[in-house]
């Protein structure tokens, strides 16, 4: 039989058999994507299908929002001297003229890419300020006649792990909570306060140590917001009579941010405070922390000792725990077993065993410390020494070959020794165990974008010279200060970057006191006589908090006003 078919036979074979006809649905997004690919190819430019996870707001602002909205374009990425711009219509004459102007102004080359309306809309939403987003969220809540049930639509269908990992996206209350949280991160807030105030709830952010009012919304909406945060934090929604503690995590621009949540029953409802715990880099820079000169050298040397106690002192919120975390990162090596006792655990550090005390079940600092000693530790961090029992256990731990890091609430480094004695600890034990005591405070940094030099009166120059007069030239060199250059002070005039406050960020000021043989003798023989301890501190050439702060003000990092606020100083700034 011939393998060759006639034209008639081939035509018959190509006709499909009779039967039901199946229609394959057309995906409109796929059709649009294909059309965009063809257009991009014809224009000879790339097609942008998805945006980068993180877009620098400063890059976005290189094209004004009004122009971006009008001509459907936005800058999204900068690489050295090249700016990438996504456009819905890369052939628009007026839009191209604006890009030429931006290129000349910024001295940058422009790379144009084609983008869909969906991508352009996503970019344009990044322009919308958080304040406006909050207003829109509240308006939508009012328009939707919200009830608590509405606020949590879909929650019962989500498992616990998914509920904790996803950021509240669907219901109006969810959008409001997400807006508040993102607003706080963008404002560099360390804490978020949500509290009832008569007929309203108000939101306040703590930025650089100071609370600022951010938003006010109606009482019913505030209660729903509190309930939403409690759900995120795995707290009991119906328990409003007792304080509760929890935490949750959200993804912000490709990085996880943890929030430690505390609720407290108050007269008009419940107050919520959320501590913002952004992940820190694993590198520790003493210079960036503010540990300079002899103080930094002393602390670095002492934390490398095999045993003994290193104490950080200062009031609540002075950054003591953060400094200890930095020390732990230096010590975090495979050959060391590091265990911490904290209340609560603030930052999670890989490779370190962190335990949170729970006094309500009898797991206190003292009981936890007893258990830790059976875990073969090399380094122990005790979040805070609050009583004589914990103090004695910490000292015995140091005397049995462990390095102990801890904090204490005193006003100065020298005050730690009398405080231990007040707790009932024997002086000879203190002298044997404590290696170094440091005190610290946090001061606000001058905003670099609006910093300017200020005039200094002769009286103020005299006070400054007197304050740093006993510091050696060698030590002044370590601070980068040359007395021959004269006295120069700076201030921030206020700008958009710092919210017109003149300050942006904080830096620590320190003092450190070494417990050497002379100090040990003063502790044991003279019952830690404060006058003699002060005399020995002067002999050690200890840089005091006030001196450290003054030198940082002379370097243009902070102001003398800030130093005065945290050290009870008397250097009043005379501005001319």
NUSEMAR-597414 format. One line per field, with one value per residue (C-alpha): x, y, z; residue number from 0. Coordinates in Angstrom, 2 decimals. Layout:
<nodes>
xx = X, ...
yy = Y, ...
zz = Z, ...
num = NUM, ...
</nodes>
This chain:
<nodes>
xx = 0.00, 1.37, 2.43, 1.54, -1.99, -3.90, -4.85, -8.48, -7.54, -5.37, -8.23, -10.57, -8.04, -7.66, -11.38, -12.00, -14.62, -17.97, -18.35, -18.59, -16.49, -14.34, -13.62, -10.31, -10.74, -8.49, -6.59, -6.87, -3.76, -1.78, -3.07, -2.11, 1.33, 1.93, 0.83, 3.15, 6.04, 5.43, 5.31, 8.45, 10.25, 9.11, 10.34, 13.59, 13.17, 12.68, 9.29, 8.83, 6.46, 7.13, 8.51, 11.50, 10.52, 12.16, 11.87, 13.80, 11.37, 14.13, 14.47, 10.70, 10.64, 13.08, 9.98, 7.37, 4.13, 1.99, 4.01, 4.08, 0.29, -0.36, 2.01, 1.72, 5.40, 7.62, 11.31, 11.87, 15.58, 18.93, 22.26, 25.29, 24.52, 21.57, 17.91, 15.32, 11.86, 8.73, 6.29, 2.87, 3.52, 7.25, 6.48, 4.70, 6.37, 5.66, 6.67, 9.98, 10.64, 10.16, 12.61, 15.19, 14.80, 15.22, 18.29, 19.96, 19.02, 20.22, 23.14, 21.95, 21.22, 17.62, 16.73, 13.09, 11.13, 7.59, 5.14, 1.51, -1.16, -1.14, 2.59, 2.28, -0.61, 1.43, 4.29, 2.03, 0.54, 4.02, 3.75, 0.72, 1.81, 1.01, -1.01, -3.28, -3.58, -4.67, -7.32, -8.64, -8.76, -10.74, -13.11, -13.73, -14.44, -17.03, -18.65, -18.89, -20.66, -18.07, -18.75, -16.24, -17.50, -16.83, -13.31, -12.28, -13.97, -12.14, -10.17, -11.93, -10.79, -7.11, -4.83, -2.75, 0.61, -0.70, -2.51, 0.76, 2.81, 0.49, -0.03, -3.69, -4.80, -8.51, -10.88, -10.89, -9.57, -6.76, -5.80, -5.90, -3.61, -1.20, -1.17, -0.43, 2.41, 3.98, 3.64, 5.53, 8.36, 8.73, 8.81, 11.60, 9.43, 10.68, 7.21, 3.58, 1.04, -2.66, -4.75, -8.32, -8.82, -12.40, -14.50, -11.57, -8.52, -5.22, -2.05, 1.32, 4.79, 7.97, 10.63, 14.16, 12.91, 10.02, 6.31, 4.47, 0.73, 0.05, -3.65, -7.01, -9.96, -13.40, -13.74, -15.54, -12.85, -10.15, -11.63, -11.67, -8.02, -7.04, -8.92, -7.16, -3.74, -4.62, -5.56, -2.23, -0.36, -2.23, -3.80, -7.27, -9.70, -12.33, -9.83, -9.96, -9.45, -5.81, -2.63, -1.39, 1.88, 2.52, 4.32, 3.82, 5.85, 5.20, 7.04, 8.03, 9.75, 11.32, 12.50, 10.80, 10.01, 8.96, 6.52, 6.40, 2.85, 1.66, -1.98, -3.11, -6.69, -7.37, -10.45, -11.87, -10.81, -7.46, -4.15, -1.76, 1.96, 3.94, 7.74, 9.18, 12.04, 13.80, 16.46, 19.98, 23.07, 25.38, 28.33, 29.15, 30.78, 31.85, 32.42, 28.85, 27.50, 29.34, 31.87, 34.95, 38.37, 39.39, 35.81, 35.44, 38.88, 38.13, 34.76, 36.10, 38.94, 36.70, 34.08, 36.85, 37.79, 36.93, 35.00, 33.73, 30.78, 30.33, 27.51, 25.63, 23.70, 21.19, 17.46, 14.81, 15.09, 18.75, 19.84, 21.55, 20.12, 20.99, 24.61, 24.67, 23.25, 26.12, 28.59, 26.90, 27.31, 31.06, 31.20, 28.94, 31.43, 31.04, 33.36, 31.18, 27.88, 25.93, 22.66, 20.49, 17.71, 15.51, 12.22, 11.23, 13.41, 13.65, 15.97, 16.48, 20.17, 21.11, 23.50, 22.50, 20.14, 17.63, 15.15, 12.32, 11.47, 7.85, 7.39, 3.72, 4.76, 7.76, 10.36, 12.22, 15.70, 16.99, 15.39, 16.37, 19.97, 20.15, 18.97, 21.33, 24.34, 23.46, 23.56, 27.38, 27.46, 30.52, 28.68, 25.51, 23.44, 20.94, 18.49, 18.38, 19.58, 16.54, 17.12, 19.76, 19.15, 19.75, 22.79, 24.38, 23.71, 25.24, 28.32, 28.69, 28.36, 31.22, 33.35, 32.87, 34.34, 31.55, 31.43, 28.27, 26.71, 23.85, 22.12, 21.33, 19.20, 21.51, 22.21, 25.95, 28.60, 29.95, 26.47, 26.39, 28.73, 26.71, 23.55, 24.90, 25.70, 22.18, 20.88, 22.71, 25.67, 28.89, 31.53, 34.28, 32.10, 31.52, 35.25, 36.05, 33.47, 32.77, 35.26, 33.81, 30.74, 29.54, 26.69, 24.98, 22.31, 20.82, 20.91, 19.37, 21.60, 21.59, 19.97, 22.77, 20.49, 19.86, 22.87, 24.50, 27.14, 25.87, 27.55, 29.03, 29.22, 32.47, 30.72, 29.69, 33.18, 34.56, 32.15, 33.01, 36.74, 36.27, 34.19, 36.81, 39.85, 41.17, 41.02, 44.43, 45.40, 45.84, 42.24, 40.96, 42.69, 40.78, 37.59, 38.80, 38.81, 41.64, 41.56, 43.65, 40.75, 38.58, 35.04, 32.46, 28.87, 26.08, 22.31, 19.61, 17.40, 14.62, 13.77, 11.57, 14.01, 13.77, 10.15, 11.38, 12.74, 16.42, 17.22, 17.30, 18.34, 20.14, 23.62, 24.74, 27.03, 29.03, 31.20, 33.07, 34.76, 37.27, 37.22, 40.99, 42.97, 42.57, 38.79, 38.62, 40.39, 37.97, 35.01, 36.23, 38.00, 35.93, 32.52, 32.53, 33.01, 31.62, 34.10, 37.06, 35.51, 35.10, 38.70, 39.89, 37.70, 39.46, 42.82, 41.75, 41.02, 37.47, 35.55, 32.22, 28.84, 28.86, 32.37, 31.60, 28.45, 30.24, 32.92, 30.25, 28.56, 31.90, 32.08, 28.70, 26.79, 24.44, 23.71, 24.67, 20.96, 20.52, 23.54, 22.16, 18.78, 20.22, 23.08, 21.50, 24.26, 24.43, 25.86, 23.16, 23.42, 23.63, 22.55, 23.46
yy = 0.00, 3.34, 5.64, 8.66, 10.04, 11.86, 15.53, 14.47, 11.93, 14.51, 16.99, 14.36, 13.50, 17.17, 17.60, 16.92, 14.47, 15.88, 16.45, 19.11, 22.22, 23.34, 27.08, 27.94, 31.09, 34.00, 35.57, 39.38, 40.00, 37.62, 39.33, 42.73, 41.43, 40.14, 43.45, 45.34, 43.05, 43.74, 47.50, 47.44, 45.49, 47.95, 50.88, 49.11, 49.50, 46.98, 46.06, 46.40, 43.65, 43.74, 46.44, 45.98, 45.09, 48.23, 51.63, 54.54, 57.41, 59.91, 58.33, 58.46, 62.17, 63.06, 63.38, 65.62, 63.86, 66.24, 65.52, 61.79, 61.68, 63.79, 61.96, 58.46, 57.98, 57.54, 57.00, 53.79, 52.93, 54.72, 53.14, 55.42, 58.14, 56.39, 56.92, 54.37, 55.70, 53.64, 55.17, 54.18, 56.19, 56.45, 58.53, 61.37, 64.62, 66.67, 63.82, 63.43, 67.16, 66.86, 63.94, 66.03, 68.73, 66.14, 64.72, 68.14, 69.14, 65.90, 65.38, 61.84, 59.67, 58.51, 54.92, 54.64, 51.40, 50.58, 49.64, 48.58, 50.74, 48.35, 48.88, 52.64, 52.82, 50.86, 53.32, 56.36, 54.97, 55.16, 58.96, 59.05, 60.26, 58.09, 60.90, 60.97, 57.18, 57.34, 59.95, 57.85, 54.73, 56.54, 58.00, 54.54, 53.19, 55.90, 55.32, 51.57, 51.81, 49.47, 46.97, 44.74, 41.78, 43.65, 44.44, 40.80, 39.32, 36.18, 35.79, 32.59, 30.97, 31.66, 29.47, 31.02, 30.89, 32.57, 35.18, 36.18, 36.34, 38.34, 42.07, 42.85, 43.71, 43.27, 44.89, 48.68, 48.27, 46.12, 48.87, 51.45, 49.42, 48.80, 52.53, 53.46, 50.95, 52.02, 55.67, 54.92, 53.13, 55.94, 58.47, 56.44, 55.96, 53.73, 53.35, 53.67, 54.75, 54.14, 55.43, 56.49, 60.18, 61.10, 60.53, 59.71, 57.51, 59.23, 57.87, 59.19, 58.26, 58.47, 59.83, 60.46, 60.13, 62.61, 61.83, 63.48, 63.37, 61.83, 61.02, 61.10, 58.87, 58.13, 55.89, 52.97, 52.84, 52.99, 49.99, 48.05, 48.99, 47.75, 44.49, 44.04, 44.53, 42.01, 39.43, 39.97, 39.56, 36.37, 38.12, 37.53, 39.98, 39.61, 40.13, 43.85, 43.84, 42.74, 43.84, 41.56, 41.24, 39.86, 40.52, 40.31, 40.79, 42.51, 42.82, 46.40, 47.01, 43.55, 43.47, 42.06, 44.43, 43.06, 44.82, 44.17, 44.84, 45.77, 46.45, 48.21, 48.73, 52.44, 54.45, 54.91, 51.58, 49.96, 51.61, 49.86, 50.55, 48.91, 48.94, 48.99, 46.50, 46.82, 44.23, 45.54, 44.81, 42.22, 44.59, 46.68, 50.07, 51.62, 54.94, 55.02, 54.03, 56.94, 54.84, 56.94, 57.38, 55.86, 54.85, 52.75, 51.18, 50.26, 48.63, 46.74, 45.39, 44.38, 42.51, 40.30, 39.18, 35.52, 36.40, 39.33, 41.73, 44.57, 46.90, 49.47, 52.04, 54.76, 55.50, 53.65, 54.38, 55.40, 52.62, 50.33, 47.10, 48.12, 48.62, 45.19, 43.63, 45.22, 43.65, 40.26, 40.52, 40.99, 37.99, 35.79, 33.14, 29.37, 28.64, 30.59, 29.49, 32.72, 32.75, 35.77, 36.39, 39.26, 40.95, 41.01, 39.68, 42.65, 41.63, 38.08, 37.30, 34.12, 31.84, 33.17, 31.41, 34.04, 33.38, 35.60, 35.74, 35.25, 36.37, 35.35, 31.68, 32.06, 32.33, 35.41, 36.75, 35.01, 31.62, 31.87, 32.65, 29.50, 27.44, 29.13, 28.15, 24.49, 25.14, 25.45, 29.11, 31.19, 34.51, 35.48, 38.58, 39.48, 42.08, 43.97, 43.50, 44.50, 42.97, 41.66, 38.01, 38.59, 40.76, 38.05, 35.33, 37.53, 38.12, 34.42, 33.64, 36.05, 34.56, 31.03, 31.86, 33.47, 36.80, 38.58, 41.59, 43.41, 46.75, 48.74, 51.83, 54.50, 58.09, 57.65, 54.97, 55.65, 55.21, 51.51, 50.44, 52.03, 50.65, 47.11, 47.66, 49.02, 45.74, 43.89, 42.57, 42.24, 44.81, 42.21, 40.31, 43.48, 44.24, 40.71, 40.46, 43.85, 44.79, 47.97, 50.17, 52.45, 54.96, 56.22, 58.58, 59.25, 62.68, 63.76, 64.19, 67.44, 66.95, 67.00, 68.41, 71.69, 71.94, 75.34, 76.85, 79.13, 82.06, 81.38, 84.02, 84.54, 83.38, 80.09, 79.57, 80.00, 77.39, 74.91, 75.40, 74.80, 71.65, 69.94, 71.63, 68.54, 66.26, 65.43, 66.43, 62.76, 62.05, 65.11, 63.79, 60.50, 62.54, 64.38, 67.75, 70.26, 72.98, 75.24, 75.39, 77.23, 76.56, 75.81, 74.80, 73.85, 73.60, 72.39, 75.08, 72.60, 71.08, 68.48, 65.65, 66.19, 67.35, 70.91, 69.79, 70.35, 66.83, 63.45, 60.26, 59.81, 59.07, 57.87, 59.67, 57.54, 57.48, 54.40, 53.63, 50.81, 48.81, 48.56, 47.66, 51.14, 51.04, 47.55, 48.80, 51.76, 49.38, 46.94, 49.25, 52.44, 50.91, 52.46, 56.03, 58.15, 61.02, 58.66, 56.88, 60.27, 61.16, 57.89, 58.48, 61.81, 60.08, 57.57, 60.53, 59.29, 61.21, 62.13, 62.05, 65.82, 65.99, 63.28, 65.11, 68.46, 66.99, 65.50, 68.90, 70.45, 67.81, 69.01, 65.84, 67.25, 70.45, 71.55, 71.94, 68.20, 67.44, 69.68, 67.91, 64.48, 65.39, 68.11, 70.41, 74.17, 75.00, 77.29, 77.99, 81.70, 82.26, 85.56
zz = 0.00, -0.93, 1.89, -0.25, 0.24, -2.44, -1.97, -1.49, 1.21, 3.03, 2.96, 4.45, 7.17, 8.21, 8.92, 12.60, 13.64, 14.69, 18.44, 21.19, 20.60, 23.60, 24.00, 25.62, 27.79, 26.94, 29.83, 29.33, 31.42, 29.22, 26.08, 27.50, 28.48, 24.96, 23.44, 25.78, 24.84, 21.16, 21.79, 23.92, 21.20, 18.56, 20.66, 21.54, 25.30, 28.16, 29.62, 33.39, 34.57, 38.31, 40.60, 42.93, 46.52, 47.87, 46.19, 47.66, 48.31, 47.48, 44.03, 43.56, 44.42, 41.62, 39.41, 41.13, 42.02, 39.95, 36.79, 37.54, 37.91, 34.79, 32.43, 33.98, 34.71, 37.77, 38.60, 40.54, 40.55, 40.52, 39.70, 39.92, 37.33, 35.69, 36.64, 35.49, 34.70, 34.03, 31.53, 30.24, 27.06, 26.27, 23.14, 24.93, 23.81, 26.97, 29.28, 27.44, 27.81, 31.59, 31.68, 29.78, 32.43, 35.26, 33.51, 33.27, 36.81, 38.45, 36.04, 35.34, 32.30, 31.94, 31.06, 29.97, 30.36, 29.29, 32.06, 32.26, 33.88, 36.85, 37.47, 36.96, 39.44, 41.98, 41.58, 41.87, 45.10, 46.62, 46.38, 48.64, 52.09, 55.06, 56.65, 53.64, 53.67, 57.30, 56.51, 53.63, 55.81, 58.51, 55.92, 54.46, 57.93, 58.57, 55.20, 55.75, 59.12, 60.64, 63.38, 65.11, 63.12, 59.86, 61.02, 61.13, 58.05, 57.04, 60.29, 61.26, 58.01, 58.61, 60.61, 63.41, 61.65, 58.50, 60.56, 62.27, 59.09, 56.87, 57.23, 57.64, 54.20, 53.57, 56.05, 56.65, 60.21, 58.84, 56.39, 59.17, 61.45, 58.59, 57.78, 61.40, 61.60, 58.30, 59.27, 62.50, 60.68, 58.16, 61.01, 62.70, 65.79, 68.59, 70.16, 69.07, 71.71, 71.00, 73.90, 74.72, 75.42, 76.37, 73.20, 70.92, 70.55, 69.82, 68.27, 69.38, 68.15, 70.19, 67.84, 69.12, 72.70, 72.44, 72.01, 69.10, 68.41, 65.02, 64.64, 66.40, 65.50, 67.01, 70.06, 68.30, 65.61, 68.30, 70.08, 66.81, 66.19, 69.66, 69.05, 65.70, 67.27, 70.00, 67.36, 65.59, 68.87, 69.89, 72.87, 74.30, 72.71, 75.43, 78.29, 79.02, 82.78, 82.92, 81.15, 78.38, 76.47, 73.00, 69.76, 66.00, 62.84, 59.54, 56.25, 55.43, 52.09, 52.00, 55.63, 58.72, 61.58, 64.98, 67.29, 71.03, 72.21, 75.70, 76.62, 79.79, 81.07, 81.68, 82.62, 79.10, 77.60, 76.80, 76.03, 73.64, 73.35, 70.56, 70.64, 67.11, 66.92, 63.61, 62.85, 63.38, 61.37, 62.88, 62.65, 65.71, 65.25, 68.58, 66.81, 65.50, 68.94, 70.53, 72.48, 71.86, 73.39, 76.72, 77.56, 74.42, 74.87, 78.49, 77.72, 74.72, 76.86, 79.77, 77.75, 76.40, 79.94, 80.74, 83.90, 85.95, 85.82, 83.33, 84.38, 82.33, 84.37, 83.58, 83.67, 81.67, 77.95, 78.00, 75.63, 78.16, 76.73, 73.18, 74.22, 75.88, 72.70, 70.81, 73.23, 72.78, 69.01, 69.51, 71.88, 69.72, 68.58, 68.18, 71.10, 73.56, 75.09, 75.61, 77.55, 78.33, 80.85, 79.71, 80.51, 77.72, 74.88, 72.54, 69.70, 68.54, 67.92, 66.07, 67.98, 71.42, 73.84, 74.94, 77.73, 78.92, 82.63, 83.72, 87.34, 87.32, 87.20, 89.48, 86.69, 87.98, 87.28, 90.41, 89.64, 85.99, 86.91, 89.05, 86.09, 83.65, 85.75, 85.11, 81.34, 81.16, 80.02, 79.20, 78.99, 80.86, 80.26, 82.98, 81.70, 84.99, 88.57, 90.61, 94.05, 96.42, 95.53, 91.82, 92.64, 94.80, 92.19, 89.46, 91.61, 92.44, 88.72, 87.99, 90.77, 89.39, 85.99, 83.99, 82.19, 83.33, 81.58, 83.24, 83.86, 86.98, 87.58, 89.01, 88.00, 87.47, 87.08, 90.59, 92.07, 91.14, 93.94, 96.81, 95.16, 95.41, 99.08, 99.66, 98.23, 100.99, 99.00, 100.96, 99.90, 99.51, 97.00, 94.97, 94.94, 93.77, 90.97, 89.36, 86.62, 85.14, 85.53, 82.75, 82.56, 79.44, 78.18, 74.76, 73.13, 69.86, 66.83, 64.87, 61.45, 58.88, 56.17, 58.03, 60.37, 60.64, 62.88, 65.62, 67.34, 70.79, 73.51, 75.48, 78.68, 77.05, 75.63, 79.13, 80.54, 77.79, 78.31, 82.03, 81.42, 79.25, 80.82, 82.63, 79.57, 78.12, 74.58, 73.72, 74.72, 72.84, 69.71, 70.08, 69.97, 66.89, 68.65, 68.33, 71.03, 68.79, 66.35, 68.84, 70.05, 67.36, 68.08, 65.71, 65.59, 63.24, 61.72, 60.88, 57.50, 55.85, 56.65, 60.42, 60.60, 61.33, 64.71, 63.88, 65.11, 63.41, 65.22, 68.53, 69.80, 73.23, 75.63, 78.09, 81.16, 82.43, 85.73, 86.14, 89.36, 89.83, 92.96, 94.47, 93.98, 95.47, 98.59, 98.86, 98.57, 101.21, 103.68, 103.35, 102.59, 99.08, 100.31, 97.48, 97.93, 97.66, 94.66, 92.95, 93.72, 92.17, 89.11, 88.57, 88.96, 86.30, 84.00, 83.60, 80.94, 82.54, 80.79, 80.61, 79.18, 76.64, 75.57, 75.35, 73.09, 70.84, 70.70, 69.67, 66.91, 65.61, 66.50, 69.14, 71.03, 74.54, 75.27, 74.74, 76.94, 79.70, 79.59, 80.30, 82.65, 84.81, 83.67, 83.92, 80.50, 79.20, 75.48, 74.68, 71.10, 69.51
num = 0, 1, 2, 3, 4, 5, 6, 7, 8, 9, 10, 11, 12, 13, 14, 15, 16, 17, 18, 19, 20, 21, 22, 23, 24, 25, 26, 27, 28, 29, 30, 31, 32, 33, 34, 35, 36, 37, 38, 39, 40, 41, 42, 43, 44, 45, 46, 47, 48, 49, 50, 51, 52, 53, 54, 55, 56, 57, 58, 59, 60, 61, 62, 63, 64, 65, 66, 67, 68, 69, 70, 71, 72, 73, 74, 75, 76, 77, 78, 79, 80, 81, 82, 83, 84, 85, 86, 87, 88, 89, 90, 91, 92, 93, 94, 95, 96, 97, 98, 99, 100, 101, 102, 103, 104, 105, 106, 107, 108, 109, 110, 111, 112, 113, 114, 115, 116, 117, 118, 119, 120, 121, 122, 123, 124, 125, 126, 127, 128, 129, 130, 131, 132, 133, 134, 135, 136, 137, 138, 139, 140, 141, 142, 143, 144, 145, 146, 147, 148, 149, 150, 151, 152, 153, 154, 155, 156, 157, 158, 159, 160, 161, 162, 163, 164, 165, 166, 167, 168, 169, 170, 171, 172, 173, 174, 175, 176, 177, 178, 179, 180, 181, 182, 183, 184, 185, 186, 187, 188, 189, 190, 191, 192, 193, 194, 195, 196, 197, 198, 199, 200, 201, 202, 203, 204, 205, 206, 207, 208, 209, 210, 211, 212, 213, 214, 215, 216, 217, 218, 219, 220, 221, 222, 223, 224, 225, 226, 227, 228, 229, 230, 231, 232, 233, 234, 235, 236, 237, 238, 239, 240, 241, 242, 243, 244, 245, 246, 247, 248, 249, 250, 251, 252, 253, 254, 255, 256, 257, 258, 259, 260, 261, 262, 263, 264, 265, 266, 267, 268, 269, 270, 271, 272, 273, 274, 275, 276, 277, 278, 279, 280, 281, 282, 283, 284, 285, 286, 287, 288, 289, 290, 291, 292, 293, 294, 295, 296, 297, 298, 299, 300, 301, 302, 303, 304, 305, 306, 307, 308, 309, 310, 311, 312, 313, 314, 315, 316, 317, 318, 319, 320, 321, 322, 323, 324, 325, 326, 327, 328, 329, 330, 331, 332, 333, 334, 335, 336, 337, 338, 339, 340, 341, 342, 343, 344, 345, 346, 347, 348, 349, 350, 351, 352, 353, 354, 355, 356, 357, 358, 359, 360, 361, 362, 363, 364, 365, 366, 367, 368, 369, 370, 371, 372, 373, 374, 375, 376, 377, 378, 379, 380, 381, 382, 383, 384, 385, 386, 387, 388, 389, 390, 391, 392, 393, 394, 395, 396, 397, 398, 399, 400, 401, 402, 403, 404, 405, 406, 407, 408, 409, 410, 411, 412, 413, 414, 415, 416, 417, 418, 419, 420, 421, 422, 423, 424, 425, 426, 427, 428, 429, 430, 431, 432, 433, 434, 435, 436, 437, 438, 439, 440, 441, 442, 443, 444, 445, 446, 447, 448, 449, 450, 451, 452, 453, 454, 455, 456, 457, 458, 459, 460, 461, 462, 463, 464, 465, 466, 467, 468, 469, 470, 471, 472, 473, 474, 475, 476, 477, 478, 479, 480, 481, 482, 483, 484, 485, 486, 487, 488, 489, 490, 491, 492, 493, 494, 495, 496, 497, 498, 499, 500, 501, 502, 503, 504, 505, 506, 507, 508, 509, 510, 511, 512, 513, 514, 515, 516, 517, 518, 519, 520, 521, 522, 523, 524, 525, 526, 527, 528, 529, 530, 531, 532, 533, 534, 535, 536, 537, 538, 539, 540, 541, 542, 543, 544, 545, 546, 547, 548, 549, 550, 551, 552, 553, 554, 555, 556, 557, 558, 559, 560, 561, 562, 563, 564, 565, 566, 567, 568, 569, 570, 571, 572, 573, 574, 575
</nodes>
